[in-house]
Amino acid sequence: MCEGKSAEEIAHSLKLSKAEVERFLGELEARRLVRYKGEGSEGDNEALSTSGKGMWSSRVYFDSPIFVQFDVTNACNLRCAHCVTSSGEPLENELSTQEALSLIDELASLGVFQIGFSGGEALLRRDIFTLMEHAKKRGIKVQLTTNATLISEATAKKLVKLEPITVGVSLEGATKQSYGSFRGEENFERALSGVRALLRHSLPVKLKVAVSRRNLSEVDAILKLAVELGVEAVDMFLLYPEGRARGMKDEALSSTEIKEFLTLLARRRREYEGKLAIDVDDKPNAFLVDASLGASTCGAGAYWAEVLPNGDVVPCIFLRSMRAGNVREASFKEIWQGSVWEPLRSRRLKGRCGECEHASRCGGGCRANALLLLGDIMQEDALCWYGG
């Protein structure tokens, strides 16, 4: 909301006083996240990441993450071809209910704003609603990611009480055949049935689409389906060839194809404005293709962390090798203050990213790409087309 909106507009939307919003904008400015232009300016605020000098022009560090992704189980009822965690069977050493509740308590005490509950398939964990309800009681916003095949009317009714920010539903195709090549044809109608149940209860649904050469031609069909269903947003991110997705390595988009894909998304965002939100939040260099795509940034290790089913804490699911600690062995606060995160917070980038004039805006793109393709987390994002 900070990008282009005045403090008064934000206050009205959030039902807060203008003074409260201005205080918070001041804190964000102190942390180099926004530039607050102040009273009387045309569009009071702008994200620093869209200006010439971005947030990565200096070290970025938060006392606690804003968002924590909590992968509550490795269990899954599907065996998707592109699953980066190779989910299926639960791990033998997954956090117990009490351990998970204690983690949520600590995250609440640290001021974490949002927890994204995921898996595997999070709904296969028997105590998932106990965990999500506890997060809500502790004042943490809840997000759920699911394949939706297990969602019934009863499940949707329980989710409504949690007031989730979004329910993310994974869907890689608009037909039984295209969806089926990722998740099994027999699961297509089950997934759509789950989405419709969520929508009947007015839950905020976002379709989450892993894009590869296999389904690149399906982009328009998926957007059309999203509008027909009545979901509020679609998040199209790039397939990451880890886990079972290693078998799809040759189907990952090249840098040229990524540029063409983002060009298409920019065009579709304009066409679908007011009907459907199309997110590009995981593509920090998208603004180099089209300024209308904005400039998000990867906050892994700076204001984002992920907790795996066994309690390991990592920067993100694609950086599981950067294990910062385990919540069974240390407090989350101690882990967050550890030295493992420092490269991601200081961003002393190498290669093209280190020389790029836009590095302070995008933070060097995806650090997982650098590690996967070049073996060094501070190397250039090898899938960025700019300056190549």
N, C-alpha and C positions, 0 to 999 in steps of 0.2 A: 504493500500500500504506500510505501514511502516514495515510490518513483513517480514524480510528477504531481502528487496530490498535496494540497495544503494541509496544515495542521488542523484547521477547522473542519475540512472534509473528512479527515481521518477520525477526528473526535466524534463527528456526527455518526459515521458508520459504526464505530465501536461503542457508541453510547457512553463516552467519557468526556471529561471536561477538556477544553482546549489547553489549559495549564498542564494537565497530566500528560497530554500528548507532547507538548513542547518540552517538558522535562525529559521525557523518554527520548525524543529526537536529539536532545542535547547529549544524552548518554551515547546514543548511536554515533553521533558526530565525533565524540571523544574517542570512540573505538575505531574511527576511520571507516565506518560502514556507510554513512550517508553524508552529503553536504546539505546542511539546512540553511536555506537562503533567507528565511525569516519573513516577518510580516510585510505584506504589500507586494511581494514578488509574484511574478507570473508563474504559477506552479512552484510552490514553495521549496519542494525537496527533490533531490535526485540521488540515485544510488551512485556512490563514488565509482563503482565498477563500470559505469557508462561514461565517466568523464575521462579526461586525459590522464589524470593521476589516480590510479586505483588503490584498492585496499591492500594489495600486495606490494606496495612501494615500501612497506616496512613490515616488521614481524607481526603476525596476527596470532593473538592468543586470547582465549576466553577462560574465565575462572572455572567454568563448567561448559559442557557442550549445550547448544541450544536444542539439538535433536539427537536422540539415541535410537538407533535401530536395534530392536531386541528380537533376535531369531530364536523363538522359544522352543523349537523342536526341529529335528532333521527328518521327522516322519512326514510322509506325503502319500496321498492316495493316487497320485499320477507319477509317471516316469518320463518327464518331458525331455526331449532330445537336447534342449539348449540349457538345461539346469546347471548353473555354475557351481552349485553345492552338491551335485549328484544325490539329491535328497531321495528318500524312499523309506528306509528303516530308521527308527529313532536311535540316537546314540545311547550307549549304556550309561554314560555319565552326565546326562542332561541335568540342569539345575532342578532341584526339588521345588515344590510349591513354596515352602518357607524361604528357601534361598532366593527365589525369584521375587517374593514379596519384600524381602529385606533389601534387595537391589533397588526395587522401585522406591522404597522408603528413602534410601540414600540419594537417589537421583532427584527425588522431590526436595530433600533438604538442601541439595546443591543448586536448586533453581532451574533444573532442566525443564524446558517448555513443553516438549512433545516427545512421546515414545511411539515409534512405529513397530507394531507387533507383526512379525512375519515368521517364515519357516525356511524350508519345508512348507507344509500347510498348517498354519497356526491353529486352525479350527480342529485339528486332530489332537491337540493337547487338551486333556480333560478339564484342566483348571484354567483354560484361557480366559473365560469370562470373569473368574475370580481375580485374575491378574489385571485385566483391563478395567474392571470396576474399582480395584484398589488404586490404580493410577488416577482414575477420574476423581476418586475421593480425596487423593492427595494433591489435587489441583493441576495435574499434568494432562495436557491434551492427548487424545488417543487417535491413532491411525491404525488401520488394519489392512494388510495385503493378503489376498486370498485368490485361489483359482475359481472360487464361487460355486464349484460343483457340489459342495456340501451345504449350501445355504438354503434353508427352508423358510417358510413364513415365520415359524417360531424363532429361528435364529435371527431373522431380520428384526423382529419385535424386540429381542434382547439387545441388539445393537443400537436401536434407536435411543435407548436409555443412556447410552454412553456418550451421545452427541459427538460422534467421531468427526474429525476434520475431513477425512475422506475414507472411503473404503476402496482401496485399489484392487482392481480385478484384472488379472493377467489374461490377455487375449491376443494371439498372434495372427489371426486370420478371420475373414468375414464370412467364410463358408465352412462347411463340415470338412471339406477336403484340405483347404489351406490351413485351417486350425489343426486339423488332425495330423498333419505332417510334423507338428510340434508336440501336441498333447493327446493325440488319439481321437479319431473321428467320433467315437462313441461318447466323448465327453463334451462335444460342442453344444448340444441342446441343453445338457445339464448346466453348463456354465451360463448360457443365456437365461435359463430359468432362474438361476440364482441372482443374476443381475436384475431381472424383472421383479423378483421378490424384494430386493433392496429398494428399488425405485418406487414400488407400491407403498413403501413406508417412508418415502421422501428422504432417503439417505443419500448423502453426497457421494456419487460413484465416479471414479476416474478409471478409465481403461488404461492398462499398462502394457505396452507393446515393445517387445524386443525385435528390432529391425535388422534383417540380414538380406542377403541376395535372394534367399528363399521366399521372402514375403515382401520385398521392396515394391513389387508391382501391385500389392494389396493395400497400399497406404490409402488410396482414395476410397476403396471399398470399405475399409475399416472406419474411416471418418464418416462415411455415409451411414454405416450401421450404427455408429455412436449417436448420430443425430436421430435416427429412427427409434433407437432405444430410449433416448432422452437423458443420457448421462451428461454430466456437467463438463467433463474434461477428458482429454486423451493425452497420455504421456508416452511419447515415442522415443525410446532410447536405443542405443546401439548394442547389438549382441556382443558379449564378451566371451571369447573362446577358452573358458576354463571349465573344470568339472566335466560333465557329459558333453558340454558344448565344444570340448576339444575335437570331437568328431565332426564339428561344423566349421573348423578353422578356415577352410577355403571359402566359406560362405560369408565371412565377416567383410563388411564394406571397406573398400580402400579409401584413402584420403580424398581422391577425386570423387568417388561415389558419395562420400559423406557430404562434400560440398554441394553436390547436385541434390542430395536428399534435403539438406537444410534450405536450399533455394526453393525447393518445392514446398516445404513446410511454411516458409515465410509467405509464399503466395497463398497457401491454404488458410493461414491465420487471418489474412485480410478478408478472404472470401467467407469464412465462417464466423467472423466477428459478430457477437451478439447471439450466436446459436450454439457455439461450442468453443471451449478454451483448448488450445493446443499448446502443451508445455514443451519447453526445450531446456529445462533447468539443469540437465546433466551435461550440457554442451557449452562449456565456458567460452569457446571461441566462435559461437554462433553469430555474434554481432559483427564479425568480420565478413560474413556472407551478406547479411542484411541487418541494418541498424534496428529495424522493428523487432528483431528477435531479442533485443536487450542483451545484457551481459550478466549471466549468472557466474558462479564460481564454485569450484570444488572445495568444500570446507572440511574434508576428511582430516582429522587430527587437529584442526583449529577450532571448529565449532560443531563438529559431527563425530560421532563414534558409533561403533557397532559391537554388540555383545552376542557372541555365538552361543549355541545351545548348551555347551559345556562350561560357560562362564568366561571364556577367553574374551579379551577386549582388543579390538583391532580398529584401524582407521575406517575401513569400509570392507564390504564383502569381497571386493577384488584385491584387497591388500591383506589377506589373511596371514601371509608370511610375516607381517610386521606385528607380531604378538606383543602387546604392551604389558600384559599381565593377566591374571585371572581373579575374578571377584571372590573366589574361595580362598585365595591366598593373600589378598590385600584389599583395602577399601577401594572403591571406584575413584575417590578423590586422590589417593596415593598413586593409582595407576595413571590418572589423567595428568598428574604433575610429573610423570616420568620423562626420561630423556628420549625414549623411542619416537616421540612425536615431533621432536625438534626440527628434523629436515622438512616436515610438512608445514611447520609454522614459520620458518625462516625463508623457505623457498629460494635457496641459492641455486638457481636453475643453470643448466649447462646446455651446450649445443645451440640450436636455433632459438629455443625458448629463452636462453640466457641473454641472447643478443637482441631479442624482439622488442620493439617499442611498445607493444601491447601487453607485455608480460605482467605489468602491475595491475592490469584490468582483468585478465583471465586467469592469472596465477599459474600459467604454464599448462593449461588444459587438463587432461586426465593423467595423473601421476601413475595410475595403474597401467596405462598404455606404455609409459616410459619403462616401467619395471618389466612388464611382460615382453616387450619387443626389443628393448635395448639393455635390460639387466641392471638398470640403475634408476632408482626412484627420482633422482634429480636430473636425469637426462631429458632431452626434448620429447614432447609428445609426438611420436613418430606418425601418428595419424592426422596431424594438423597439416593442412595444405599450404598454410601461409608461409611465405619465404622459402619454400622448398624448391 
